[in-house]
Amino acid sequence: MASLRVINAGFPRMSNSLIEAVVDKVPDLVTMGGLTIISNIYGNPAVSIPVGTVNDLPVGMQVLARHHRDAELFDVALHVERENPWPLVAPAVTAGSAVSTAV
């Protein structure tokens, strides 16, 4: 089983047994979902905000909120966008770039 690390972010905590049950049923779940799993399972609103690039690839910041606090996430995203406007330019794809063809 994958090792679990619980981070207290001020949200209601899920029981470790629920997390372990999900991870045991689908071993690749953590790998596929990364840090989005907890918010998706528990139903917390989340937003991914573009914040820049690393090696010409886009990087985002994920922000979660308590239940029914979606509007606060929109406010955070709006503030970040105003302070750091995201250029609407797609990264260049070159012959050496790895491009996924999985659908």
C-alpha positions in Angstrom: 0.0 0.0 0.0 1.2 3.6 -0.7 2.3 5.5 2.4 -0.1 8.2 3.4 0.7 11.6 4.8 -2.1 13.6 6.4 -1.8 17.4 6.2 -4.1 19.4 8.4 -5.2 22.3 6.2 -8.1 23.5 8.4 -10.6 21.3 6.6 -12.7 18.5 8.1 -10.5 15.4 8.2 -11.3 12.2 6.4 -10.7 9.0 8.3 -7.5 7.2 7.4 -9.5 4.0 6.9 -11.6 5.6 4.1 -8.4 6.8 2.4 -6.7 3.4 2.8 -9.8 1.7 1.4 -9.8 3.8 -1.7 -6.0 3.5 -2.2 -6.3 -0.3 -1.7 -9.0 -0.7 -4.3 -7.2 1.4 -7.0 -3.5 1.3 -6.4 -2.8 3.8 -9.1 -5.3 6.3 -7.8 -2.7 8.4 -5.9 -0.4 8.4 -8.9 -3.1 9.4 -11.3 -4.8 12.0 -9.2 -1.9 13.5 -7.3 -3.1 16.0 -4.8 -6.6 16.4 -6.2 -7.9 13.1 -4.7 -8.8 14.4 -1.3 -10.9 17.4 -2.5 -12.6 15.2 -5.2 -13.6 12.5 -2.7 -14.6 14.8 0.1 -16.3 17.3 -2.1 -14.3 20.4 -1.3 -14.3 23.1 -3.9 -10.9 23.6 -5.6 -9.5 25.8 -8.3 -6.3 25.5 -10.3 -4.7 28.8 -11.0 -1.9 29.3 -13.6 1.1 30.9 -12.0 3.9 30.8 -14.5 6.2 28.4 -16.3 9.1 26.1 -15.6 11.2 25.0 -18.6 8.6 26.6 -20.9 5.8 24.4 -19.4 2.8 25.8 -17.5 2.7 25.5 -13.7 -0.5 25.9 -11.7 -1.4 26.4 -8.0 -4.3 24.4 -6.5 -6.3 26.2 -3.8 -9.0 24.4 -1.8 -11.8 25.9 0.3 -14.3 24.7 2.9 -17.6 23.3 1.7 -19.9 25.9 0.0 -17.1 28.5 -0.1 -16.7 28.5 -3.9 -16.9 32.2 -4.1 -13.8 32.6 -2.0 -11.9 30.6 -4.5 -13.1 32.8 -7.3 -11.9 35.8 -5.3 -8.4 34.2 -4.8 -8.2 33.3 -8.5 -9.2 36.8 -9.5 -6.6 38.4 -7.2 -3.8 36.1 -8.5 -4.8 36.8 -12.1 -4.8 40.6 -11.5 -1.4 40.5 -9.9 0.1 38.0 -12.3 -1.8 38.1 -15.7 -1.5 34.8 -17.5 -0.5 35.2 -21.2 -2.8 33.4 -23.5 0.0 31.8 -25.4 0.4 28.0 -25.7 3.8 26.6 -25.0 5.8 25.7 -28.2 5.9 22.1 -29.2 9.2 21.1 -30.7 10.5 17.9 -32.4 12.1 16.9 -29.1 9.0 17.4 -27.0 7.3 14.4 -25.5 3.6 14.6 -26.5 1.1 12.2 -25.0 -1.2 10.5 -27.5 -3.3 8.8 -24.8 -7.0 9.6 -25.0 
